[in-house]
Amino acid sequence: MLQPTRDELEVVGVFNPAAIRHGDETILLVRVAEGVREVADHTVAAPVYDALKGAMVIRRWDKKEHRVDTTDPRMTVVDGKTWLTSISHLRVARSSDGIHFTVELVPALPPASAYEAFGVEDARITQIDDTFWINYSAVSSYGIATGLASTRDFRVFERHGIIFPPNNRDVTIFPSRIGGRFHALHRPMPAGLGEVAIWSAASDDMLTWGRHQMVAMARPGRWDDEKIGGGAVPFRVRASGVDGWLAVYHGVTKASGAYSLGALLLAPDDPSRVIARSIDPILTPEAPYEREGFYGGVVFTCGLIDEGDRVRVYYGAADGVTAVADLSLARIIAGLGAP
């Protein structure tokens, strides 16, 4: 059981880890969600980082009041304003075998600005040369933005600010320059008009992103017909007559609301062009810890390790725990069809 950062908090979830190999270790950057430990039956609480005070504060409301909506266990809506029932930070976990991990006690990236007042979530790690770039969801009352940090040793971290404004999440940065530029997949979240889709972007300096193009959308009548979004950092595949970037993504079905995983095969010289796409999911919520939990029916990845034919996928299950699945690259490729 992980220790919380404060006595009045408790760890309610450890999930959605980024993953990468560093030396002889597998490194995860796990999302640790904390909620208020003691809440009276008639009240609801929200831990929030107060940038002016430079510390966390706890807001409380009487849930019997008509202005308080607690329908969704992940949030409380008061007078139309949303507050989260937990706050997340990122911690480093280390392993010599990729299975048994030791999670560090001190957060690597805790909330540290007004843009992170509701937490730091769902990191992805991309190595380019000797630098590990970490993008993450910065959550606040302003919306969900994407922040960027970097490290060379997973001990000292440097923040670089917001690279995609709200509402945008599920960013995955490619692990090498393509055509001389950095490239990323991202997911804007339009409201009122438009559909949630995966887009691509390019940058000359990793900080300023443009050249946006739509990549993929939900597919009517398929396993990903509700919405889709990025997953793990794409990796280059040159096998079985295939050459391209393989991007494992998540899709949601209207039938049950379940989150499953699939794959996009993107052109090697143009990551905005989809060559092929999973006909069926490559991983679905089947185990009890995937179907039941804080938010059941969810498998959601932010990181994987490419080991030849074995693709080791680390994922969050039911927004509560971290799990791992070893998938066959050959089988993933065999399951691809027309985009």
C-alpha positions in Angstrom: 0.0 0.0 0.0 1.5 3.4 -1.0 1.8 6.1 1.6 -0.2 9.3 0.9 1.5 12.7 0.7 -0.5 14.0 3.7 -2.0 12.4 6.8 -5.5 13.6 5.9 -5.4 11.9 2.5 -5.5 8.3 1.3 -4.3 6.7 -1.9 -7.4 5.7 -3.9 -5.7 4.7 -7.1 -2.4 3.9 -8.8 -2.9 3.7 -12.5 -2.2 4.9 -16.1 1.6 4.7 -16.0 4.0 5.9 -18.5 6.7 3.3 -19.2 10.3 3.3 -20.6 13.5 1.4 -20.3 16.4 3.3 -18.6 19.7 1.5 -18.3 18.9 -1.9 -16.7 15.6 -0.7 -15.2 12.1 -0.4 -16.3 10.8 2.9 -15.2 7.1 3.7 -14.7 5.7 7.2 -14.0 2.5 6.2 -12.3 -0.5 8.4 -11.6 -1.2 8.3 -7.8 -4.7 9.6 -7.0 -5.4 10.7 -3.4 -8.8 11.4 -1.8 -9.7 12.8 1.6 -9.4 10.1 4.2 -12.3 11.1 6.5 -15.5 12.4 5.0 -18.8 12.5 7.0 -21.7 10.6 5.5 -23.5 13.8 4.5 -20.5 15.7 3.1 -18.3 15.5 0.1 -14.7 16.8 -0.2 -12.4 17.9 -2.9 -8.6 18.3 -2.4 -7.3 21.2 -4.5 -3.8 22.7 -5.0 -4.0 26.5 -4.2 -1.3 28.2 -6.2 -1.4 31.4 -4.2 -0.8 29.5 -1.0 1.6 27.0 -2.6 -0.2 24.2 -0.8 -3.1 21.9 -1.0 -6.5 22.8 0.6 -9.6 20.8 1.1 -13.0 22.0 0.1 -16.1 20.5 1.7 -19.9 20.7 0.9 -23.1 19.2 2.3 -24.2 16.8 -0.4 -27.8 17.1 0.7 -27.9 20.6 -0.7 -29.7 20.8 -4.1 -26.9 22.7 -5.6 -24.5 19.8 -5.0 -24.4 17.0 -7.6 -22.5 13.8 -6.7 -23.8 11.5 -9.5 -20.4 10.8 -10.9 -18.0 9.4 -8.2 -15.1 11.1 -9.9 -16.4 14.6 -9.3 -18.7 16.9 -7.4 -20.6 19.7 -9.2 -21.5 22.7 -7.1 -23.6 25.5 -8.6 -22.5 24.2 -12.0 -18.8 24.2 -11.2 -16.9 20.9 -11.2 -14.5 19.8 -8.5 -12.7 16.4 -8.5 -13.0 14.1 -5.5 -9.3 13.2 -5.8 -6.1 14.9 -6.8 -3.3 13.2 -8.7 0.5 13.4 -8.9 3.2 11.4 -10.6 5.7 9.1 -8.9 8.6 7.1 -10.2 8.4 3.3 -10.0 11.5 1.1 -10.7 11.9 -2.5 -11.6 14.7 -4.8 -12.7 12.3 -7.4 -14.3 9.4 -5.2 -15.5 7.0 -6.9 -13.2 7.9 -6.2 -9.6 8.2 -2.5 -8.9 9.3 -0.3 -6.0 7.4 3.0 -6.0 9.2 6.0 -4.6 7.6 7.8 -1.7 8.2 11.4 -2.9 6.2 12.6 -5.9 8.3 13.3 -9.0 5.8 15.8 -10.4 3.2 17.1 -7.9 0.7 19.8 -8.7 2.7 23.1 -8.8 0.7 25.7 -10.6 -2.9 27.1 -11.1 -3.1 25.0 -14.3 -2.6 21.8 -12.1 -4.9 22.7 -9.3 -6.9 19.5 -9.7 -3.9 17.4 -10.4 -1.2 16.0 -12.7 -2.4 13.0 -14.6 -1.6 10.4 -17.3 2.0 10.9 -18.2 3.7 9.7 -21.4 7.5 9.4 -21.7 9.4 9.9 -24.9 13.2 9.5 -25.2 15.0 11.6 -27.8 18.8 11.4 -27.6 19.7 11.6 -23.9 16.6 13.5 -22.8 13.3 11.9 -21.6 10.4 14.2 -22.4 7.3 13.8 -20.2 4.0 15.2 -21.2 1.0 15.0 -18.9 -2.5 16.2 -18.3 -2.6 19.4 -16.2 -6.1 19.6 -14.7 -7.8 22.7 -13.2 -11.0 24.7 -13.3 -9.6 26.1 -16.6 -10.0 22.7 -18.2 -7.6 19.9 -19.1 -4.4 21.1 -20.7 -1.1 19.3 -21.6 2.1 20.2 -19.7 5.6 19.2 -20.5 8.6 18.3 -18.3 11.9 16.6 -19.0 14.6 14.6 -17.2 17.9 12.9 -17.9 18.0 10.6 -14.9 14.5 10.3 -13.4 15.7 12.1 -10.3 15.7 15.7 -11.3 12.8 17.1 -13.4 12.4 20.3 -15.2 9.0 21.8 -16.1 8.5 23.6 -19.4 4.9 24.8 -19.1 1.8 24.2 -21.1 2.2 23.0 -24.7 -1.5 22.3 -25.6 -4.2 24.5 -24.0 -7.6 23.2 -22.7 -9.3 21.1 -23.6 -6.7 18.7 -24.9 -5.3 15.5 -23.6 -3.9 12.1 -24.6 -0.7 13.6 -26.2 1.9 11.1 -27.4 5.2 12.5 -28.7 7.1 10.4 -31.3 10.5 9.1 -30.2 12.4 10.6 -33.2 12.2 13.5 -35.5 10.3 12.9 -38.7 11.3 15.2 -41.6 13.4 17.2 -39.3 10.6 18.0 -36.8 9.2 16.6 -33.6 5.7 15.1 -34.0 2.9 14.3 -31.6 -0.6 12.9 -31.6 -3.1 14.8 -29.5 -6.9 14.9 -28.8 -8.8 18.2 -28.7 -12.2 17.9 -27.1 -14.7 20.1 -28.9 -17.9 21.1 -27.2 -21.2 21.7 -29.0 -19.8 21.3 -32.5 -17.4 18.6 -33.8 -16.4 15.2 -32.7 -13.6 13.9 -30.5 -10.7 12.7 -32.7 -7.0 12.1 -32.7 -5.0 14.8 -34.4 -1.3 15.2 -35.3 1.0 18.2 -34.7 4.6 19.1 -35.4 7.1 21.3 -33.7 10.6 22.6 -34.3 11.5 23.0 -30.6 9.1 20.7 -28.6 7.4 23.8 -27.1 5.4 25.4 -29.9 3.2 23.1 -31.8 1.4 23.6 -35.2 0.7 22.0 -38.6 -2.3 20.3 -37.0 -4.1 17.6 -39.0 -6.9 15.2 -38.2 -5.7 11.6 -38.0 -8.6 9.3 -36.9 -12.1 9.4 -35.6 -14.6 7.0 -33.9 -16.0 4.4 -36.3 -19.8 3.9 -36.4 -20.9 0.4 -35.5 -17.4 -0.7 -34.4 -15.8 -1.3 -31.0 -14.6 2.3 -30.9 -17.8 4.0 -32.0 -18.2 6.4 -29.1 -14.8 8.2 -28.9 -11.1 7.5 -29.3 -7.9 9.0 -27.9 -4.2 8.4 -27.8 -2.5 5.7 -25.6 1.1 4.8 -25.5 4.0 6.5 -27.3 4.1 5.2 -30.9 7.0 3.0 -31.9 8.6 2.1 -35.3 7.7 -1.3 -36.8 9.7 -3.0 -39.5 8.4 -6.5 -39.5 6.2 -8.9 -41.5 6.4 -6.7 -44.6 5.1 -3.7 -42.5 6.9 -0.4 -42.2 5.3 2.4 -40.1 4.6 3.8 -36.7 2.4 1.6 -34.4 0.3 3.7 -32.1 -1.7 1.8 -29.4 -4.9 3.9 -28.7 -8.0 3.6 -26.6 -11.6 3.4 -27.9 -14.9 3.5 -26.2 -18.0 1.6 -27.3 -21.5 3.1 -27.1 -23.0 -0.3 -26.2 -21.4 -0.5 -22.8 -19.2 2.5 -22.3 -16.2 0.1 -22.0 -12.7 1.4 -22.8 -10.6 -1.0 -24.9 -7.3 -0.8 -26.7 -6.5 -1.0 -30.4 -3.7 0.0 -32.8 -3.2 2.5 -35.6 -0.4 1.9 -38.2 0.8 5.3 -39.4 3.0 6.1 -42.4 6.7 6.2 -41.6 7.2 9.6 -43.2 3.8 11.1 -42.4 2.3 10.3 -38.9 -0.9 12.0 -39.9 -1.7 9.3 -42.5 -3.3 6.0 -41.2 -2.3 3.0 -43.2 -4.2 0.4 -41.2 -6.3 0.1 -38.0 -7.3 -2.7 -35.6 -10.4 -4.5 -36.8 -11.1 -5.7 -33.2 -9.6 -4.6 -29.9 -6.3 -5.9 -28.9 -7.1 -5.7 -25.2 -10.6 -5.4 -23.5 -11.7 -5.2 -19.9 -12.3 -8.8 -19.0 -10.7 -9.5 -15.6 -12.6 -8.6 -12.4 -10.1 -5.8 -11.6 -10.7 -4.3 -15.1 -14.5 -4.6 -15.0 -15.0 -3.5 -11.4 -13.4 -0.6 -9.5 -13.5 3.1 -9.1 -14.6 3.4 -12.8 -15.3 0.0 -14.1 -15.0 -1.4 -17.6 -11.7 0.4 -18.4 -8.3 -0.6 -19.8 -6.3 2.5 -20.6 -2.6 2.6 -21.5 -0.1 5.5 -21.3 3.0 3.3 -21.8 4.5 0.2 -23.3 7.9 -1.4 -23.8 8.6 -2.6 -27.4 10.6 -5.9 -27.1 10.5 -7.3 -30.6 7.5 -9.6 -31.0 6.6 -9.0 -27.4 4.8 -5.7 -26.7 4.6 -5.3 -23.0 1.7 -2.9 -22.3 1.3 -1.3 -18.9 -2.2 0.0 -18.3 -4.7 1.4 -15.8 -7.6 -0.9 -14.9 -10.9 0.5 -13.8 -9.2 3.8 -12.8 -7.8 2.1 -9.8 -4.8 -0.2 -10.3 -1.9 -0.8 -12.6 -1.7 -4.0 -14.7 0.5 -5.4 -17.4 -0.2 -7.5 -20.5 2.2 -9.1 -22.9 0.9 -8.9 -26.5 2.3 -10.4 -29.7 3.3 -7.8 -32.3 2.7 -10.3 -35.0 -0.9 -10.8 -33.8 -1.5 -7.0 -33.5 -0.3 -6.6 -37.1 -2.4 -9.6 -38.3 -5.4 -7.9 -36.8 -5.0 -4.7 -38.8 -7.4 -3.8 -41.6 -8.5 -0.9 -43.7 -8.5 2.4 -41.7 
